[in-house]
Amino acid sequence: MKISFLTSGHFPFDDRIYYHLAKSLSANGHKVEIVSSKTTIIDSSEGISINCFEGDNLSKKNKRDLFYERLVQFFPEIIICAEPLPVLAATRYRRKNHTRVNVIYDITEWYPSTKNLSLYQPFFRWIIFVKLFVFNLFASSFVDAFIFGEWYKSRPYRLIFPSKPYAFISYYPDLTYIRSIEPSMIREKLKLIYSGKISKDKGFGNFIKVVTGLSDVHKDLRIDIRVIGWYESDKDQIECEPLFNNTGKNISFSVTGRKNFYDYIDQIKEADIFLDLRKQDFENHHSLPIKLFYYAALGRPVIFTDLKSIRMDVEIEKFGFLVKPDRTDTIIELISGYLQNRELYLEHCRNALTLAEEKYNWQKLNPDFLRFIDSFSPR
């Protein structure tokens, strides 16, 4: 079959879209194209066509029209959309070409999200929320099926559209891309990673407090920090940039921006412990962090904000701890415990790797995904 992926919020080489869903379909004989409105890349590699356009500054109508044009050129039988706007383009394509095309909505983000609403003044946010929520439901009414990345995000769609078929396909990584290395943490040196959006909401302030406190408690400990991140607003930069300068002398930073998939895995694989101390708000509580499964596949302990989504889906107690993100002293004690008790540290490393190999990996999900897509074959 010919299968199109449409996204207005992700780059074409997104790990889920390209490296998992699209590559799986291509490897099983389907002809695949990815269309993103985030870049102008036009390419073809590994049996997957990339046919993108830069649409961030376009109106919704113009963006929808460009998605539609690419569909007409490719003429797919299945269209997998990552956001509601591409769903409308896919629906238009199906209607105008008088053909049986199945449109599937891959739900991995809340819509509208905090990011969508942050562009507006607080007074208007409820109005915008209702407008975008209705828009999303309107688009969802046209799809033939859903793919859900996690349970909490599926609830409103399963409630409002109970008759539409769906599949749960989580964010587990393909282990063929990941090579774990032997744990090397020693008491005199600690390597930590911060990755993602640099903001207080995502926990950068909490992260820096922990690192600073850790350097005060362990004055002979050398702490190497690699930040793989970016600012999405001037406000984030104003709030977070000074934090780099307020840490101890035994702390060193290396800072890089966004990385492609392979470089990101290569950059994070040497970390000793992974910290993620994002806020405990509604959206974070009900969003399962994708990075958590990559950290497990690298065979490292994690210390994460205590989120409902993690408690529901991850055996976190076997390879790490859930914490209140602002309980700096508690988090420092947990890291100190790893430094002082190497057996506990190595046990959590082994458990993480075992869970990744036996449960949290794409090889377990891939057959279910392929069966679900094949169920929409026109034959």
N, C-alpha and C positions, 0 to 999 in steps of 0.2 A: 504493500500500500504506500501511497504518498501521504506523508504526515508533516504538517506545518506546526511550528511553535511560534506563538506571537507573544511578545512582552513589551510593555511600555515602561517597566520599572527595573528591569535587569539588563545587564550587558550580555552579549551573545555567548560568551564563554563562562557564564555563570555555572558554578559547580553542579547544581541540581539539573538545570536545563540541558547543558551541553555534555558534561562528563558522566552523567548518570542516565537521565531519561533518553536524550537524543542518541547517545552512543550505544545504548542498549538496543534501541529500535533499529539503528543502522546495522549493528552486528547481526541482527536477526532478519536481514534482507529487505527492510523497508527503506524507501527513499525519503530522506529527511531534510527539511529546510528550517532554519531559525531566522526569524525576523524580529529585530529589536529596534526601538526608536531612540536608543541611547547613544548611538555612534553611527559612523558612516562606513563601517567595515563591510566589504563585499569579498567573500573568499569561499573556498571549497577545500576541505581537508577531511581525511578519514571518513569519506563517504557522506559528509554532512555539508550542505550549502549554507553559507552565511550571507544574508541579503538584507542589510540594515540601512537605516536612515536616521539623521539627526532631527529629532522631533521635539526636544524639550521646550523650544520657543514657538512651537506651532499651536494653533487652536486645536481643540479636540476634534472638530470636524475635519480639518486638514490632516491631522494625524490618522484618524480613522480611514480617510480616503487613501492614504499611502499604504496602510496595512492592506486595504482591499485590493489595491493595484498589484501588490506582490502575490496575493492569493490567486488572482486571475492569471498571473504569469506562471505560477507553479501548479495550480489546479489540484489541490490536495483532496483526499477522501476523509481525512481526520484532521481537525485543527485543535491544538491544545493551547489554551490561553492562560496567561498568568495574572491578568488583571481584567477589570470589567470593560474598559474601552476596547481592547482587542476583541472581546466577545461580540461587541456590536458590529465590528468590521467583519468578523466571521459569519455572523447572522446575515448581514447584508449580502455577502458572497454566496451563501447558501440560497437565499431568496432569489437573487438576480440570475443565478446560473441554473436554476431549476434542477438541481441535482441533490441526491441524498448524501449529505455531508454531516458527519457527527462532530459536534462541538463539545469539547471537554474543558472544564474550568479547573485548573490546578490551584488549589487554595493553600498558600503558604504564609500569607500575611493577613493581618487584620485590615479591613477596609470599611470605613476610613481609619487610618492609623494616626497615632500621635504626630508622626512626621507630616502627614497630610494637613493636620489642623494647626500645626505650629506656625504656619505662614500667616495666620490671621490673628487679629486682635481678640483677646479673651471674650469680649462681649459677643462677638460674632461666631464663636466656635461651635456653639450648640446648633445654630442655624445651618452652618456649613456641614456639621456632622449629619444632621437629618437629611440634608440635600444629597450628600455623597452616599449615605446609607441606602436611601431610596434608589439612587442611580445604580448601586451595586445589585440590589435585589431585582431591579428591572432587567439588568443585563443577565443575571443568573436565571431568570425565568425562561430564557431562550436556549440554555445549554441542555445537552442531552445527558450529561453525567458530570460527576465531580471526582477529582482526586484530592484527598486531604493529606496534608503533611503531619497533622496531629489531631488529637481528639477534641480539645477545647475549641479550636477554630472550626470544627465541623458542625458544632451544635446548632447555630442559627440556620444553616443551610438544610440540615437534616430535619429540623423542625418545620421550616417553611415549605420545603420541597421534598416531602417524605417519599414520593413515588419515583424520584430520580435515582438511578443506580450510582454507586460510588465505590471507591476503593481507598484504603488507608495505605499510603506509601510514605514512610517516614524519611528522615534526613540522614540515614546511615551512609557512611562513606564506602567507596569501592576500595578494598584493601590492596588492590594491585597498584594503586597510586601511592601507597604509604609504606615507608620502610622505617620501622621503629629502631632505635639504637639503644644499646645497653645503658641503664641508669648510671650516672656518674657523679651524682651529688655528693659533696663532702661538706664537713662542718665549716670549712674556711671560705667556701664560695657557693653562691646561689644564683642560678640563672632563671629569670622570670620573663614572661611575655605579657604585653597588653596588646590586644588586637581588636580592630573595629573602629567605630565612630568614637572620636575623642570628645567626651562630654561628661558632665557630672551625672546626667541621667543614666548614662551607660556605665557609670561607676569609676570614672578615671580619678575623681577626687578621693573616693574611698581607697582606691588602689594606692595612690601616692601616700595617703595617711598610714597605711599598713607598712609600706616600704620604709618610710621615714621612721616609724616606731620600731620596726625590726632592726634598723641600723643603730638605733639608740640602745636597744637591749643587747645586741650582739656587735659590739664595737670592733671586733676583729674579723667580722664577716664581710667579705667582699660581695656586693650585690650587683650583678650585671643585668640591666633591663633593656629589652628590645621592644620598642613601640612600633607596631605596624598599624597605622591608623591615619585618620584624616578628620579635619573639621568640616562640619556641614553648614556652619553659620559663623558670622563674626562674633556673636554672643559666646559660642562655645570656645572660640579661640581666645577671647578676652578673659574668660573665666579660667581656662585650663593652662594656657601657655606659661603664666607665672609659676605654676606648680612645679615645673621642671627645675626651677632655681632654688626651691626651698627644701632640698633634701640633704642628707648627710654626705660627708666627704668620701665615705666608702661606697657610694652609689655611682654607677656610671650608666649613661643612657646612649642607645643608638636609635635613631628615629628614621623610619621610612614611611612612604605613603602606601597606597593600595598596591597589592601584588597580584600577579596572575596566579592561577590555581597551583601550578607546580612550584613557583617561587614561594608562595605562602606556606605550603607544606614543608619546603626545605628550610624556611626561616624559623618555623616554630618547633621543629623536631628536637632541638637541643635543650629545650626548657626542662627544668627539674620539677617544677610544680606549676599548675595552671590556676590562675585566679580570675574570677569574674564576679564583680561586686556591684552589679547594676541595681537600680532602684527597685523596691517592691511596690510597683504600681499595678493597676489592673492589667494593662497590656503585657507587661513583663511576666506577671504571675501566670498568664494564660498563653504564653509563647514559649515553645520548647527551643532552647538555644542549639543551633546546628553545630557550633564549635565543640560542644561537649562530647560529641561522638568522635570527632577527629582527635581530641585530646585522649580519649580512651584508646583509640586505635594506635596512638603513639606510645601507649603504655606508661602513662604518667598519672599521678594523683591530681585531683581537682578540689578546689575550694570555691564553691559557688553560692550565690545568693539563694536563700531558701525560697524556691518558687513551687507553686502547686503543680505546674507542668512537669517539673523534674521529678517530684515525688510520685506522680502518676506513672511515668513512663521509664524511669531509669533506676537501676539498683545502685544508687549513688553511695550507699553506706559501705559498699564493698571496695570502693576505690577513691573515697574522698569524703568531704563534709559539706553540709548545707549550713549557712550562717546568716545572721542578720548583717547586712552589708556595712552598717555603721558601727558594729561592735569591734572596733579596731583591736582592742586588747585580746579578745577571744581569738581573732584570726591570727594574731601574732603568736599566741600560745600554740595554735594548731601547727603553724609553720615550724615553730621551735621544736614541737614534738617530732616532726619529721627529721629535723636536723640532729636531734639527740637520740632518736630511736630508728636506726637504719633498718632494722628488721620490719618495723611497721611500714616504713617507706617502701621497701622492696616488695612487701606483701601487697600493698595497694598498686604498685606498678604491675605486678603479675596479674592481679585480679582485673585491672583495666584491660590489659591485653587479652586475657581469656574471654572476657565479656564481649570485646570487639570481635574476636575470632569466632565465637560461638553464637552470638546473637546480634550485635549492633553493626551489621555490615550489609552492603548493597547486594552481595551474593545471595543473601537470604530473601531480599525483597524482589529481586529481579524477576523471578518466575511469576510472582503474583502480578507485577506490573505488565508483563508481556501478555499474560492470559486476559487481563482486563482490557487491554488495547485490542487484542485479537477478537474479543467478543463483539466488537463494533465493525468487524470486517464485512464488506458489502456482499460477500459470497453467501 
